[in-house]
Amino acid sequence: MKEKVLLAGPIVSELWWEFERFAPYVFWKKKELEKVYGKITLVCLTRPDRFDIYGMNCDILVPLNIEGDGTTYKQDCFRLSNFPASAYIKLIEDFKSSYLDYEILDHVYPKIDDRQFCNKYQFPKDKKVYDLAPRKSNKEVLEKYLVKEKPIVTIAPRFRKGFPRNWPYWQRFYDMVISNSFFKKYQFVICGKSPDYVPDKQNRFLDVNTINLVRDCSLIGVTIELLKKSILTVGSQSGIPNISLLLGTPALQWGNQKYLHIVEYNVRKTPVTYLDDVNYKIEPQNVVLELQRILLEKEKKSGKS
């Protein structure tokens, strides 16, 4: 009897599109198939740095490496811009042909034609499972860097060169957090992917980019585990605060798309504090005051104040 498999991929999308709009549907599909067939094998074809989106939910992780990914070809919703459709079709066919000795129950992948590549609802919203479980090494590695007696607050300082939605005050924010004695009881951890984030120039915080990643470990995997352990994520509207909400960790965000980030992208209805900031010029002291207010409120609820 042939081993039963569910194939997922290739997936060449933007991070959030893979994180929320594709992978959770794959998890749902696997659970539905297992109701009928019992235990099946999930095989995912994705970029190696995204393996931990699937992590322990996946049985076989197949690396997808495309020369020019991120440079010649830019991530654009479910596709890479200017990446030939014929090349994408070949990836699909080659992936499927590698598993012809198995019983392929289904093969799930995004459509990337001009009508569908930006369709955020290609995979139904009501058919998703948000069971994100990175490989075990990620949690083990992260715990070596955490201060056990301190609650964790994640800082998500996204900053892309030439991008209109950059907040210019991250260094001032870091200085204010360090100088405020109230925050000493917390461990603040900076996360992001180099070079698209703002590190602290004085290296006063744990930065996930300085964590020594071992085998079966990734920056995304460590970040998922960090967000799960955090009591709050702080950042201008971007992917990481959205992922935080997806994982059930509250967020303090600011920006100019309030509805998207507190309702549409917040599919689990996780608590979020959103500060309207049309031009991304909100003063850092205002963010710090709101941060302190939220943490004080948490302390009162837990009886620690």
C-alpha positions as CSV (number, residue, x, y, z in Angstrom):
1,M,0.0,0.0,0.0
2,K,1.4,3.4,-1.0
3,E,2.1,6.0,1.7
4,K,-0.5,8.8,1.6
5,V,0.8,12.3,1.2
6,L,-0.4,15.9,1.1
7,L,1.9,18.1,-0.9
8,A,2.1,21.8,-0.1
9,G,4.0,24.3,-2.3
10,P,5.9,25.6,-4.0
11,I,5.2,28.8,-2.1
12,V,7.1,31.9,-3.2
13,S,5.1,34.6,-1.5
14,E,5.6,37.4,0.9
15,L,6.1,36.3,4.5
16,W,2.7,37.3,5.9
17,W,1.0,35.7,2.9
18,E,2.7,32.4,3.6
19,F,2.3,32.8,7.4
20,E,-1.4,33.6,7.6
21,R,-2.9,33.0,4.1
22,F,-1.3,29.7,3.1
23,A,0.3,27.6,5.9
24,P,-2.8,27.6,8.2
25,Y,-4.9,26.3,5.3
26,V,-2.4,23.5,4.7
27,F,-2.7,22.6,8.4
28,W,-6.5,22.6,8.1
29,K,-6.3,20.5,5.0
30,K,-4.1,17.9,6.7
31,K,-6.5,17.6,9.6
32,E,-9.5,17.1,7.3
33,L,-7.7,14.4,5.2
34,E,-6.7,12.6,8.4
35,K,-10.3,12.4,9.5
36,V,-10.8,10.2,6.4
37,Y,-7.5,8.4,5.9
38,G,-5.8,8.4,9.3
39,K,-2.2,9.6,9.6
40,I,-0.8,11.1,6.4
41,T,2.5,12.6,5.5
42,L,2.7,16.4,4.9
43,V,5.5,17.5,2.5
44,C,6.2,21.2,2.2
45,L,8.3,22.9,-0.5
46,T,9.3,26.3,0.8
47,R,12.3,28.5,1.4
48,P,14.7,27.0,4.0
49,D,14.5,30.1,6.2
50,R,10.7,29.5,6.4
51,F,10.8,25.9,7.4
52,D,9.7,26.7,10.9
53,I,6.4,28.2,9.8
54,Y,5.5,24.5,9.3
55,G,7.9,23.0,11.8
56,M,6.6,20.0,13.7
57,N,3.4,20.1,11.7
58,C,5.3,18.9,8.7
59,D,6.9,15.5,8.1
60,I,9.1,16.4,5.2
61,L,10.5,19.9,4.5
62,V,11.9,20.4,1.0
63,P,14.2,23.4,0.4
64,L,13.1,25.8,-2.3
65,N,16.0,27.8,-3.6
66,I,15.5,30.3,-6.5
67,E,18.5,32.2,-7.8
68,G,17.6,35.9,-7.6
69,D,14.9,35.5,-5.0
70,G,14.7,38.8,-3.1
71,T,17.0,40.6,-5.6
72,T,16.1,39.9,-9.2
73,Y,12.7,38.8,-8.1
74,K,10.9,40.7,-5.4
75,Q,8.2,39.2,-3.2
76,D,4.8,40.4,-4.4
77,C,1.8,38.9,-2.6
78,F,1.6,35.2,-3.6
79,R,4.3,35.5,-6.3
80,L,7.7,36.8,-7.1
81,S,7.5,39.8,-9.5
82,N,8.9,39.0,-13.0
83,F,9.5,35.4,-12.1
84,P,8.3,33.5,-15.2
85,A,5.0,31.6,-14.8
86,S,6.6,28.8,-16.8
87,A,9.3,28.5,-14.2
88,Y,6.7,28.3,-11.4
89,I,4.7,25.6,-13.3
90,K,7.9,23.6,-13.6
91,L,8.5,23.9,-9.9
92,I,5.0,22.5,-9.3
93,E,5.5,19.6,-11.8
94,D,9.0,18.7,-10.6
95,F,7.8,18.6,-7.0
96,K,4.8,16.4,-7.8
97,S,6.9,14.1,-9.9
98,S,9.2,13.5,-7.0
99,Y,6.3,11.8,-5.1
100,L,4.7,9.6,-7.7
101,D,5.6,6.5,-5.7
102,Y,3.2,7.9,-3.0
103,E,-0.5,8.2,-3.0
104,I,-1.0,12.0,-3.4
105,L,-4.2,12.9,-1.7
106,D,-4.0,16.6,-2.6
107,H,-1.5,19.1,-3.8
108,V,-2.0,22.6,-2.5
109,Y,-0.2,25.7,-3.9
110,P,-1.1,29.3,-4.7
111,K,-2.2,30.5,-8.1
112,I,0.1,33.3,-9.3
113,D,-1.7,34.5,-12.5
114,D,-2.5,38.2,-12.8
115,R,-6.0,37.7,-11.3
116,Q,-5.1,35.5,-8.4
117,F,-1.6,36.5,-7.2
118,C,-3.0,39.3,-5.0
119,N,-6.2,37.5,-4.0
120,K,-5.8,37.3,-0.2
121,Y,-8.7,34.9,0.0
122,Q,-7.5,32.2,-2.4
123,F,-7.6,29.9,0.7
124,P,-10.9,30.3,2.7
125,K,-10.7,32.3,5.9
126,D,-12.9,29.7,7.7
127,K,-10.7,26.8,6.7
128,K,-7.5,27.5,8.7
129,V,-5.7,26.1,11.7
130,Y,-3.3,28.4,13.5
131,D,-1.2,25.7,15.1
132,L,2.3,27.1,14.6
133,A,4.9,24.7,16.1
134,P,8.5,25.4,15.1
135,R,11.0,22.6,15.4
136,K,12.1,21.9,19.0
137,S,15.6,23.3,18.6
138,N,14.2,26.8,18.3
139,K,12.7,26.9,21.8
140,E,15.8,25.2,23.3
141,V,18.1,27.7,21.8
142,L,16.0,30.8,22.7
143,E,15.7,29.7,26.4
144,K,19.4,29.9,26.8
145,Y,19.2,33.7,26.1
146,L,16.2,34.6,28.2
147,V,16.2,35.9,31.8
148,K,13.8,33.5,33.4
149,E,12.5,35.8,36.2
150,K,11.6,38.7,33.8
151,P,8.5,39.0,31.7
152,I,9.4,39.4,28.0
153,V,8.4,42.4,25.8
154,T,9.2,42.0,22.1
155,I,10.2,45.1,20.1
156,A,9.6,45.0,16.4
157,P,11.6,47.9,14.8
158,R,10.9,47.3,11.1
159,F,12.7,49.8,8.9
160,R,13.1,49.4,5.1
161,K,15.3,51.7,3.1
162,G,13.2,53.9,0.9
163,F,10.0,52.7,2.4
164,P,7.4,55.4,3.2
165,R,6.1,53.8,6.4
166,N,9.3,54.0,8.5
167,W,9.3,55.3,12.0
168,P,12.5,57.4,12.5
169,Y,12.6,57.4,16.3
170,W,13.7,53.9,17.3
171,Q,17.0,54.9,18.8
172,R,15.3,57.5,21.0
173,F,12.7,54.9,22.0
174,Y,15.5,52.5,23.1
175,D,17.2,55.3,25.1
176,M,13.9,56.1,26.9
177,V,13.2,52.5,27.8
178,I,16.7,52.0,29.2
179,S,16.6,55.2,31.2
180,N,13.2,54.5,32.8
181,S,13.6,52.4,36.0
182,F,10.0,51.1,35.6
183,F,11.1,48.9,32.7
184,K,14.0,47.2,34.5
185,K,11.7,44.4,35.7
186,Y,11.1,43.4,32.1
187,Q,13.4,41.8,29.4
188,F,13.0,43.6,26.1
189,V,14.0,41.6,23.0
190,I,14.5,43.2,19.6
191,C,13.4,41.1,16.6
192,G,13.5,41.6,12.9
193,K,15.5,40.5,9.9
194,S,18.7,42.2,9.0
195,P,19.0,44.7,7.3
196,D,15.3,45.6,7.4
197,Y,15.2,46.6,11.1
198,V,16.8,49.0,13.5
199,P,19.1,47.5,16.1
200,D,20.1,49.4,19.2
201,K,23.4,51.1,18.5
202,Q,24.6,50.4,22.1
203,N,23.6,46.7,22.1
204,R,21.7,47.1,25.4
205,F,19.0,44.5,24.5
206,L,18.9,40.9,23.4
207,D,18.6,41.0,19.6
208,V,17.4,37.8,17.9
209,N,20.0,38.4,15.1
210,T,22.7,37.7,17.7
211,I,21.4,34.3,18.7
212,N,23.5,31.4,17.6
213,L,21.2,29.4,15.3
214,V,22.0,25.6,15.4
215,R,20.8,22.8,13.2
216,D,17.0,22.6,12.8
217,C,16.7,26.2,14.0
218,S,15.9,29.4,12.1
219,L,15.4,33.1,12.7
220,I,11.6,32.7,12.0
221,G,11.5,29.7,14.4
222,V,13.2,31.6,17.2
223,T,11.0,34.6,16.6
224,I,7.8,32.5,16.8
225,E,8.9,31.0,20.1
226,L,9.9,34.5,21.4
227,L,6.4,35.9,20.5
228,K,4.7,33.0,22.2
229,K,6.6,33.7,25.4
230,S,6.1,37.5,25.3
231,I,3.4,39.3,27.2
232,L,3.4,42.2,24.6
233,T,4.8,43.1,21.2
234,V,5.6,46.7,20.4
235,G,6.1,48.1,16.9
236,S,4.7,50.2,14.0
237,Q,2.3,48.3,11.9
238,S,4.1,45.5,10.1
239,G,4.4,41.8,9.8
240,I,5.8,40.9,13.2
241,P,3.1,42.6,15.3
242,N,0.5,40.9,13.1
243,I,2.2,37.5,13.6
244,S,2.2,38.3,17.4
245,L,-1.6,38.7,17.3
246,L,-1.9,35.5,15.2
247,L,0.0,33.7,18.0
248,G,-2.3,35.2,20.7
249,T,0.2,37.7,22.1
250,P,-1.2,41.3,22.5
251,A,0.4,44.1,20.6
252,L,1.0,47.9,20.8
253,Q,1.0,49.2,17.2
254,W,0.9,52.6,15.5
255,G,0.3,53.6,11.9
256,N,-2.3,54.6,9.3
257,Q,-4.3,51.4,8.6
258,K,-6.2,50.9,11.9
259,Y,-9.0,48.6,10.6
260,L,-6.6,46.3,8.8
261,H,-4.4,45.8,11.8
262,I,-6.9,45.5,14.6
263,V,-9.7,43.7,12.7
264,E,-8.9,42.2,9.3
265,Y,-5.4,40.9,10.1
266,N,-6.2,40.1,13.7
267,V,-8.1,36.9,12.9
268,R,-7.9,35.6,16.4
269,K,-9.2,38.8,17.9
270,T,-6.1,39.2,20.2
271,P,-6.1,42.4,22.3
272,V,-4.3,45.2,20.4
273,T,-3.7,48.8,21.3
274,Y,-3.5,50.9,18.1
275,L,-2.2,54.5,18.0
276,D,-3.2,56.5,14.9
277,D,-0.1,57.9,13.2
278,V,-0.8,59.0,9.7
279,N,2.7,60.2,8.9
280,Y,4.7,57.8,11.2
281,K,5.8,60.8,13.2
282,I,4.4,59.9,16.6
283,E,6.8,61.0,19.3
284,P,8.6,58.2,21.1
285,Q,7.6,59.5,24.6
286,N,4.0,59.0,23.6
287,V,4.7,55.4,22.7
288,V,6.7,54.9,25.9
289,L,3.9,56.3,28.0
290,E,1.4,54.0,26.4
291,L,3.7,51.1,26.8
292,Q,4.1,51.8,30.5
293,R,0.3,52.2,30.9
294,I,-0.3,48.8,29.3
295,L,2.3,47.0,31.5
296,L,1.0,48.7,34.6
297,E,-2.5,47.5,33.8
298,K,-1.2,44.0,33.3
299,E,0.6,44.2,36.7
300,K,-2.6,45.2,38.4
301,K,-4.6,42.4,36.8
302,S,-2.0,39.9,37.9
303,G,-1.8,41.4,41.4
304,K,1.9,42.3,41.1
305,S,1.6,46.0,41.4
